[in-house]
Amino acid sequence: MSVVKINVLTVPAEQRETLEQRFGSRAGLVESADGFEWFELLRPLEGTDQYLVYTRWRDEESFQSWMEGPMKEAHQGGGRPAAGGSTVWSFEVVQQAGPKDG
C-alpha cells in the first residue's frame, strides 16, 4: 500500500500569502517523480497557524528518493523561509475509499 507524508508547516499570518505563492509557482518536479501519487496544500481555516502539505507515494523508497534528489533541488531557491517550523508525519495507507459511481 501507499505511504502518506504530511509536512506540518507553522506559518505566521503575515507569511501565508508568500507560502501559497511559493507553492503555486513551484517547479512542478514532484509531479514527475517516480512513485509520486498525490499532492495537496491545505490552508487552515480556524484555530491554528499550521498548513499541511500532503503527499502520497507508492512506497517509502520513492519518497526517500525524492528527498535525496529533486526535493533538495526544488528547495534551493533561497530567500527567507515563509514557515517558522516544520514537522513531518508519516502514515501507511491501510484502507481507502472513493466515490461510488452513481
RAKALIN-V801227 format. One record per backbone hydrogen bond with DSSP energy under -1.0 kcal/mol. NH is the residue of the N-H (numbers start at 1). CO is the residue of the C=O. Records with the same first field share a line. If there is no record, write none. Layout:
NH=CO ; CO
This chain:
3=57
4=91
5=55
6=89
7=53
8=87
9=51
10=85
11=49
15=12
19=15
20=16
21=17
22=18
23=19
24=20
25=21
26=23
32=29
33=30
36=33
37=56
38=56
40=54
42=52
51=9
52=42
53=7
54=40
55=5
56=38
57=3
58=35
63=59
64=60
65=61
66=62
67=63
68=64
69=65
71=66
73=69
74=70
75=71
76=73
84=10
87=8
89=6
91=4
93=2
